[in-house]
Structure formats: C-alpha cells, structure tokens
Amino acid sequence: MTTVLTKPPSLAAWRAPPRNFLVSQPAALHIYLSHPVVSPAAIERMNTMLDVLRRTGADEQAARRAYGALHTYTIGFAALEASRSRSAPSASEDADGLAQQLDAYTTTEQFRAGLRYLLDGISGSARGESTAEGIEEQPGHG
C-alpha cells in the first residue's frame, strides 16, 4: 500500500520560514546561492523532508530528487522575490504594466500555487502516475 503525499505535517514548517528568511536576509540568500549550506539546521530540515518523502512510498533516489526539486524551487523563488523587491520599476518605466504583471509571479500566493504543483507531481509519482510526459532525462543530467 502506497501512502500519498497530500500535505505532510512538516511541510508547513519547512516551506515558509526558509523562503521568508531568505527574502528578508540578502546575506543569507547570497550564502545559499554561493555554495551548499550544511549547517545542523539545514541538515535536520533536509532529513525531515526526506523522511516525509520516503513515507509516500518513494525509494531513496525518488525522495532525494523530490527534495531537490522542492529545495531548488524554494531557494530560486526566494532569490527572484528578493531581487524584484529591491528593484521595483517606477510608473514611467512600467508604462505597459509588464513589470507589474511579472511581479505577480513572485507573490506568496504564487509560491504556494507552484509548491502545490510540485507536491501534486510528487504525489502522482508516488502513485506511479506519469506526470511529466515528454520530459526525458539526459545522460549526465539526472
């Protein structure tokens, strides 16, 4: 019997604080973007998430790939959100409203929607559903 990942108890604790911290602390974000962070807290967070992902029925490789996707999404989103918050264009620079439209892609709501897409894909994968038709792994890239 396979357990399906819907909303793991530790996910709420994992997703918002790191993203909020990285957006509000540019120096910390710079460190995360410069090299792997292997602090005790980072290792504990990773192990907790891997444990949750394994409980979905994912094997070790699948759990690590799912963690990598969630981790990369969170850090990447935080980097984009932080950079956009520091460089908002003036009204004259955004006459067509494109910058405002693009800013909508870095809201908390958008983060949650994207995270839900990732979790749905991880959950589908744990159930053996094909969720990425047409995407093939390239040698040396996964």
CYANA upper distance limits for C-alpha pairs under 8 A (distance plus 0.5 A):
  2 THR  CA     56 THR  CA      6.87
  2 THR  CA     57 GLY  CA      5.86
  2 THR  CA    126 ALA  CA      7.85
  2 THR  CA    127 ARG  CA      7.34
  3 THR  CA     55 ARG  CA      7.04
  3 THR  CA     56 THR  CA      5.04
  3 THR  CA     57 GLY  CA      6.47
  3 THR  CA    126 ALA  CA      8.36
  4 VAL  CA     56 THR  CA      5.71
  4 VAL  CA     57 GLY  CA      8.19
  4 VAL  CA    123 SER  CA      6.15
  4 VAL  CA    126 ALA  CA      7.12
  4 VAL  CA    127 ARG  CA      7.39
  5 LEU  CA     53 LEU  CA      7.97
  5 LEU  CA     56 THR  CA      6.04
  5 LEU  CA    119 LEU  CA      7.74
  5 LEU  CA    120 ASP  CA      8.50
  5 LEU  CA    122 ILE  CA      7.82
  5 LEU  CA    123 SER  CA      5.46
  5 LEU  CA    126 ALA  CA      8.24
  6 THR  CA    119 LEU  CA      7.73
  6 THR  CA    120 ASP  CA      8.06
  6 THR  CA    123 SER  CA      7.32
  7 LYS  CA     11 LEU  CA      7.31
  8 PRO  CA     12 ALA  CA      8.24
  8 PRO  CA     52 VAL  CA      7.20
  9 PRO  CA     13 ALA  CA      8.37
 10 SER  CA     14 TRP  CA      6.68
 10 SER  CA     48 THR  CA      7.99
 10 SER  CA     49 MET  CA      7.87
 10 SER  CA     52 VAL  CA      8.18
 11 LEU  CA     15 ARG  CA      6.48
 11 LEU  CA     49 MET  CA      8.03
 12 ALA  CA     16 ALA  CA      7.27
 13 ALA  CA     17 PRO  CA      7.36
 14 TRP  CA     18 PRO  CA      7.32
 14 TRP  CA     45 ARG  CA      7.56
 14 TRP  CA     49 MET  CA      8.49
 15 ARG  CA     19 ARG  CA      7.08
 15 ARG  CA     74 THR  CA      7.71
 16 ALA  CA     20 ASN  CA      6.33
 17 PRO  CA     21 PHE  CA      6.30
 18 PRO  CA     22 LEU  CA      6.50
 18 PRO  CA     74 THR  CA      8.28
 19 ARG  CA     23 VAL  CA      6.64
 19 ARG  CA     74 THR  CA      6.57
 19 ARG  CA     75 ILE  CA      7.25
 19 ARG  CA     77 PHE  CA      8.26
 19 ARG  CA     78 ALA  CA      5.95
 20 ASN  CA     24 SER  CA      6.65
 20 ASN  CA     78 ALA  CA      8.01
 21 PHE  CA     25 GLN  CA      6.39
 21 PHE  CA     28 ALA  CA      8.42
 22 LEU  CA     26 PRO  CA      6.95
 22 LEU  CA     28 ALA  CA      6.48
 22 LEU  CA     29 LEU  CA      5.39
 22 LEU  CA     75 ILE  CA      8.09
 22 LEU  CA     78 ALA  CA      6.55
 22 LEU  CA     79 ALA  CA      8.06
 22 LEU  CA     82 ALA  CA      8.37
 23 VAL  CA     29 LEU  CA      7.55
 23 VAL  CA     78 ALA  CA      5.83
 23 VAL  CA     79 ALA  CA      7.35
 23 VAL  CA     81 GLU  CA      7.14
 23 VAL  CA     82 ALA  CA      5.34
 24 SER  CA     82 ALA  CA      7.85
 25 GLN  CA     29 LEU  CA      6.91
 26 PRO  CA     30 HIS  CA      6.57
 26 PRO  CA     82 ALA  CA      7.92
 27 ALA  CA     31 ILE  CA      6.92
 28 ALA  CA     32 TYR  CA      6.83
 29 LEU  CA     33 LEU  CA      6.64
 29 LEU  CA     75 ILE  CA      8.36
 29 LEU  CA     78 ALA  CA      8.34
 29 LEU  CA     79 ALA  CA      7.39
 30 HIS  CA     34 SER  CA      6.49
 31 ILE  CA     35 HIS  CA      6.87
 31 ILE  CA     37 VAL  CA      8.00
 32 TYR  CA     36 PRO  CA      6.81
 32 TYR  CA     37 VAL  CA      6.63
 32 TYR  CA     75 ILE  CA      8.08
 33 LEU  CA     75 ILE  CA      8.39
 37 VAL  CA     42 ALA  CA      7.15
 38 VAL  CA     42 ALA  CA      6.36
 38 VAL  CA     43 ILE  CA      6.52
 39 SER  CA     43 ILE  CA      6.68
 40 PRO  CA     44 GLU  CA      6.53
 41 ALA  CA     45 ARG  CA      6.59
 42 ALA  CA     46 MET  CA      6.63
 43 ILE  CA     47 ASN  CA      6.58
 44 GLU  CA     48 THR  CA      6.55
 45 ARG  CA     49 MET  CA      6.71
 46 MET  CA     50 LEU  CA      6.57
 46 MET  CA     67 TYR  CA      8.01
 47 ASN  CA     51 ASP  CA      6.55
 48 THR  CA     52 VAL  CA      6.83
 49 MET  CA     53 LEU  CA      6.60
 49 MET  CA     67 TYR  CA      7.27
 50 LEU  CA     54 ARG  CA      6.53
 50 LEU  CA     63 ALA  CA      6.32
 50 LEU  CA     64 ARG  CA      7.11
 50 LEU  CA     67 TYR  CA      6.98
 51 ASP  CA     55 ARG  CA      6.80
 52 VAL  CA     56 THR  CA      7.40
 53 LEU  CA     57 GLY  CA      7.95
 53 LEU  CA     58 ALA  CA      6.85
 53 LEU  CA     63 ALA  CA      5.76
 53 LEU  CA     66 ALA  CA      7.99
 53 LEU  CA     67 TYR  CA      8.15
 54 ARG  CA     58 ALA  CA      5.40
 54 ARG  CA     59 ASP  CA      6.78
 54 ARG  CA     60 GLU  CA      7.38
 54 ARG  CA     63 ALA  CA      6.25
 56 THR  CA    123 SER  CA      8.04
 56 THR  CA    126 ALA  CA      6.67
 57 GLY  CA    126 ALA  CA      6.52
 58 ALA  CA     62 ALA  CA      5.98
 58 ALA  CA     63 ALA  CA      6.04
 58 ALA  CA    126 ALA  CA      6.26
 59 ASP  CA     63 ALA  CA      6.57
 60 GLU  CA     64 ARG  CA      6.68
 61 GLN  CA     65 ARG  CA      6.68
 62 ALA  CA     66 ALA  CA      6.57
 63 ALA  CA     67 TYR  CA      6.57
 64 ARG  CA     68 GLY  CA      6.54
 65 ARG  CA     69 ALA  CA      6.74
 66 ALA  CA     70 LEU  CA      6.77
 66 ALA  CA    122 ILE  CA      7.07
 67 TYR  CA     71 HIS  CA      6.40
 68 GLY  CA     72 THR  CA      6.35
 69 ALA  CA     73 TYR  CA      6.44
 69 ALA  CA    118 LEU  CA      8.31
 70 LEU  CA     74 THR  CA      6.64
 70 LEU  CA    115 LEU  CA      8.03
 70 LEU  CA    118 LEU  CA      7.76
 71 HIS  CA     75 ILE  CA      6.75
 72 THR  CA     76 GLY  CA      6.28
 73 TYR  CA     77 PHE  CA      6.34
 73 TYR  CA    115 LEU  CA      8.39
 74 THR  CA     78 ALA  CA      6.60
 75 ILE  CA     79 ALA  CA      6.63
 76 GLY  CA     80 LEU  CA      6.78
 77 PHE  CA     81 GLU  CA      6.46
 77 PHE  CA    106 THR  CA      7.58
 77 PHE  CA    111 PHE  CA      7.67
 78 ALA  CA     82 ALA  CA      6.40
 79 ALA  CA     83 SER  CA      6.63
 80 LEU  CA     84 ARG  CA      6.60
 80 LEU  CA    106 THR  CA      7.51
 81 GLU  CA     85 SER  CA      6.65
 81 GLU  CA    106 THR  CA      5.70
 81 GLU  CA    107 THR  CA      8.01
 82 ALA  CA     86 ARG  CA      6.96
 83 SER  CA     87 SER  CA      6.94
 84 ARG  CA     88 ALA  CA      6.61
 84 ARG  CA    103 ASP  CA      7.56
 84 ARG  CA    106 THR  CA      8.42
 89 PRO  CA     93 GLU  CA      6.25
 89 PRO  CA     94 ASP  CA      6.83
 89 PRO  CA     99 ALA  CA      7.66
 90 SER  CA     94 ASP  CA      6.86
 91 ALA  CA     95 ALA  CA      6.66
 94 ASP  CA     98 LEU  CA      6.93
 94 ASP  CA     99 ALA  CA      6.39
 94 ASP  CA    100 GLN  CA      7.92
 97 GLY  CA    101 GLN  CA      6.81
 98 LEU  CA    102 LEU  CA      6.68
 99 ALA  CA    103 ASP  CA      6.57
100 GLN  CA    104 ALA  CA      7.05
101 GLN  CA    105 TYR  CA      7.85
102 LEU  CA    106 THR  CA      8.07
103 ASP  CA    107 THR  CA      7.73
104 ALA  CA    110 GLN  CA      7.88
105 TYR  CA    110 GLN  CA      6.31
106 THR  CA    110 GLN  CA      6.65
106 THR  CA    111 PHE  CA      7.32
107 THR  CA    111 PHE  CA      6.78
108 THR  CA    112 ARG  CA      6.72
109 GLU  CA    113 ALA  CA      6.66
110 GLN  CA    114 GLY  CA      6.55
111 PHE  CA    115 LEU  CA      6.55
112 ARG  CA    116 ARG  CA      6.55
113 ALA  CA    117 TYR  CA      6.88
114 GLY  CA    118 LEU  CA      6.87
115 LEU  CA    119 LEU  CA      6.62
116 ARG  CA    120 ASP  CA      6.47
117 TYR  CA    121 GLY  CA      6.71
118 LEU  CA    122 ILE  CA      6.66
119 LEU  CA    123 SER  CA      6.42
120 ASP  CA    124 GLY  CA      6.51
121 GLY  CA    125 SER  CA      6.54
121 GLY  CA    131 THR  CA      6.45
122 ILE  CA    126 ALA  CA      6.68
123 SER  CA    127 ARG  CA      6.92
124 GLY  CA    128 GLY  CA      6.81
124 GLY  CA    129 GLU  CA      5.56
124 GLY  CA    130 SER  CA      7.69
124 GLY  CA    131 THR  CA      7.05
125 SER  CA    129 GLU  CA      5.73
125 SER  CA    130 SER  CA      7.01
125 SER  CA    131 THR  CA      7.20
137 GLU  CA    141 HIS  CA      7.13
137 GLU  CA    142 GLY  CA      6.68
138 GLN  CA    142 GLY  CA      7.37
